[in-house]
Structure formats: structure tokens, C-alpha cells
Amino acid sequence: MKDPRFKPKAIRSPRGARTTAIDWADGHKGVYPHEVLRGYCPCAGCQGHSGDIKFIAPSDAQQELEDIEMVGGYAVSLKWFDGHASGIYSFKYLRSLCRCSECAAAAGAQPSGS
């Protein structure tokens, strides 16, 4: 059985919103600001080929999400209004980007460097 932490049950991103919400199969309600999703776009064009993931601050216009498409049973592809659509966000990666109050508190409690 797949780990329910990495299985979305519902993904909501109303047109014009600046956040996307994901309900995970384990009951977690994830909150994903578009600034974070775009800033941590995992595509090679944004991140290069080193394997390191870094935040690249998006402009305001780069934070408007046009469409979300499922990629197999493991990821989503985000299409932004400026045409950028090459990032494939695995469910595990998306879960790590959660900015809900529970995840933010857990991240703040971790020692630096983790």
C-alpha cells in the first residue's frame, strides 16, 4: 500500500488565488503559497543539474497558476500563466513544501542544517 502521507485526495487552487491546498490521504491539510511552489520549481531550467534545490524568488506575475495536471500516480505538473510548465512536483516533494501552521512549527523546531 502506498504511504498515505504522499497520496493527495483533493487539490484546490481557485483561479486568482495565491495558494493551493492539498488534502492528503493521512488527513493532513497542506497549504502551498504560489511563491513557494514557483520559487522551488524542481525543473532543470530553474534548478540546473547539480541536484541542489534552491529558492529562486519569483516575480509577482510568475505566481499565477493556470493549471494543475496529474503525472502518473506520483506527481503533478504545474502550468503558470507566464507559460512556464516544465516542473514536475512529486507528491513527496510537495509534502516537503507544505507551509501549514503544523509543518511550519515542525520546521522551526528542527535543528539548523536539517
WOCORBEL-V311600 format. One record per pair of residues at least 24 apart in sequence whose ideal C-beta (glycine too) atoms are under 10 Angstrom apart, sorted by the first residue. I is the first residue (numbers start at 1). J is the second residue. D is the distance in Angstrom with one decimal. If there is no record, write none. Layout:
# WOCORBEL-V311600
((I & J & D) (I & J & D))
This chain:
# WOCORBEL-V311600
((2 & 73 & 8.0) (2 & 74 & 9.2) (2 & 91 & 9.1) (3 & 91 & 9.1) (3 & 92 & 8.5) (3 & 95 & 9.7) (4 & 28 & 8.9) (5 & 91 & 8.6) (5 & 92 & 8.2) (5 & 95 & 6.1) (6 & 74 & 8.2) (6 & 90 & 7.9) (6 & 91 & 4.2) (6 & 92 & 4.9) (6 & 93 & 9.3) (6 & 94 & 8.3) (6 & 95 & 5.9) (7 & 73 & 8.5) (7 & 74 & 9.6) (7 & 91 & 6.7) (7 & 95 & 9.9) (8 & 70 & 9.0) (8 & 76 & 8.0) (8 & 91 & 6.2) (8 & 94 & 7.8) (8 & 95 & 9.1) (11 & 68 & 5.9) (11 & 70 & 8.9) (11 & 76 & 7.0) (11 & 94 & 9.2) (12 & 68 & 9.5) (13 & 37 & 9.3) (13 & 65 & 5.4) (13 & 66 & 9.7) (13 & 67 & 9.1) (13 & 68 & 6.2) (13 & 78 & 8.9) (14 & 65 & 9.7) (15 & 64 & 8.9) (15 & 65 & 8.4) (15 & 66 & 8.6) (16 & 64 & 7.9) (16 & 65 & 9.5) (17 & 64 & 9.4) (17 & 65 & 7.9) (18 & 60 & 9.5) (18 & 63 & 6.2) (18 & 64 & 8.3) (18 & 65 & 8.8) (19 & 63 & 9.9) (19 & 65 & 9.5) (19 & 99 & 8.4) (20 & 65 & 6.8) (20 & 68 & 7.4) (20 & 76 & 9.4) (20 & 78 & 8.4) (20 & 94 & 9.1) (21 & 100 & 9.0) (22 & 68 & 9.9) (22 & 76 & 9.2) (22 & 91 & 8.7) (22 & 94 & 6.7) (22 & 95 & 8.3) (22 & 97 & 10.0) (22 & 98 & 8.0) (22 & 100 & 9.8) (24 & 91 & 8.4) (24 & 94 & 9.3) (24 & 95 & 7.0) (24 & 98 & 9.0) (25 & 91 & 9.9) (26 & 95 & 9.6) (28 & 95 & 7.8) (28 & 98 & 7.6) (28 & 100 & 7.7) (28 & 102 & 7.6) (28 & 103 & 8.3) (29 & 98 & 9.1) (29 & 100 & 6.4) (29 & 102 & 8.7) (30 & 94 & 7.2) (30 & 95 & 6.8) (30 & 97 & 8.3) (30 & 98 & 4.3) (30 & 99 & 8.2) (30 & 100 & 5.9) (30 & 102 & 9.5) (30 & 103 & 7.6) (31 & 97 & 9.8) (31 & 98 & 6.6) (31 & 99 & 5.3) (31 & 100 & 4.4) (31 & 101 & 8.3) (31 & 102 & 9.6) (31 & 103 & 8.3) (31 & 104 & 9.1) (32 & 65 & 9.8) (32 & 78 & 9.9) (32 & 89 & 9.3) (32 & 94 & 7.0) (32 & 95 & 9.9) (32 & 97 & 6.0) (32 & 98 & 6.7) (32 & 99 & 6.5) (32 & 100 & 8.9) (33 & 63 & 8.2) (33 & 97 & 9.2) (33 & 99 & 5.8) (34 & 58 & 7.9) (34 & 60 & 10.0) (34 & 62 & 8.6) (34 & 63 & 4.1) (34 & 64 & 7.2) (34 & 65 & 5.8) (34 & 78 & 9.0) (34 & 80 & 8.4) (35 & 59 & 10.0) (35 & 60 & 9.0) (35 & 62 & 8.9) (35 & 63 & 5.6) (35 & 99 & 9.5) (36 & 63 & 9.5) (36 & 97 & 5.6) (36 & 98 & 9.0) (36 & 99 & 6.0) (37 & 63 & 8.2) (37 & 65 & 7.5) (37 & 76 & 10.0) (37 & 78 & 6.3) (37 & 80 & 9.0) (37 & 87 & 8.4) (37 & 89 & 7.4) (37 & 94 & 8.3) (37 & 97 & 6.8) (37 & 99 & 9.8) (38 & 62 & 5.4) (38 & 63 & 5.6) (38 & 64 & 9.2) (38 & 65 & 8.3) (38 & 78 & 8.0) (38 & 80 & 6.5) (38 & 82 & 9.4) (38 & 84 & 7.8) (38 & 87 & 8.4) (39 & 63 & 8.8) (39 & 97 & 9.4) (40 & 87 & 8.8) (40 & 89 & 8.7) (40 & 93 & 8.3) (40 & 94 & 9.8) (40 & 96 & 9.0) (40 & 97 & 5.9) (41 & 78 & 7.8) (41 & 80 & 8.7) (41 & 84 & 7.3) (41 & 85 & 10.0) (41 & 86 & 8.0) (41 & 87 & 4.1) (41 & 88 & 9.6) (41 & 89 & 8.2) (42 & 75 & 9.4) (42 & 86 & 9.3) (42 & 87 & 5.3) (42 & 88 & 6.7) (42 & 89 & 6.3) (42 & 90 & 8.0) (42 & 93 & 6.3) (42 & 94 & 9.9) (42 & 97 & 9.8) (43 & 77 & 9.7) (43 & 78 & 9.8) (43 & 84 & 8.0) (43 & 85 & 8.9) (43 & 86 & 4.1) (43 & 87 & 4.2) (43 & 88 & 7.4) (43 & 89 & 9.6) (44 & 86 & 7.7) (44 & 87 & 9.4) (45 & 84 & 8.0) (45 & 86 & 5.9) (45 & 87 & 8.5) (46 & 84 & 8.2) (46 & 86 & 8.2) (46 & 87 & 6.9) (47 & 87 & 8.9) (53 & 93 & 8.6) (53 & 96 & 9.5) (53 & 97 & 9.9) (58 & 82 & 9.3) (58 & 84 & 9.3))
